[in-house]
Amino acid sequence: YLYVANLGLYAFDLKGKQVWHTPLEANPIYLEFGTGASPVLHGDQLIIASDNEKQQFLASYDKRTGKQLWRTNREVGPKGRRSGWATPFVWTNPARTEIVTIGPTEAVSYDLEGKELWRLGGMSATPIPTPFAHEGLLY
């Protein structure tokens, strides 16, 4: 699977043949730095986060077809600094499975249908690191 935010989402077989392509809208990125987040595979869902200057979103696609399953628009960070480059993290904890995202100035968690669960401030204005978990703690 390959995600190039201003070109789209792609799937290739193990011989390099393109299986499907889902075009995505081209949105402006802070200082034209481009995109950097990767797609995340969880079960049959391929999940992407797009933090950009026009309309941030988190979306899920069917891994077999590329058809969008759901999309949740986000509002993270101050106007003029809404771009981010962090790959989402699927965190399974004793309470539930969450999609944890790091956006400009905030971490935001969603359920597997894209409903927001919680927010935590204090993150960098230019997010790049991907969250991870170890021994039950989320970092």
SULJO-V192056 format. One record per run of one state. SS is the DSSP state (H for helix, E for strand, C for the rest). FROM is the first residue (numbers start at 1). TO is the last residue. If there is no record, write none. Layout:
# SULJO-V192056
((SS;FROM;TO) (SS;FROM;TO))
This chain:
# SULJO-V192056
((C;1;1) (E;2;4) (C;5;7) (E;8;12) (C;13;17) (E;18;22) (C;23;29) (H;30;32) (C;33;39) (E;40;42) (C;43;44) (E;45;50) (C;51;55) (E;56;62) (C;63;67) (E;68;74) (C;75;88) (E;89;92) (C;93;96) (E;97;103) (C;104;105) (E;106;110) (C;111;115) (E;116;121) (C;122;132) (E;133;134) (C;135;136) (E;137;138) (C;139;139))
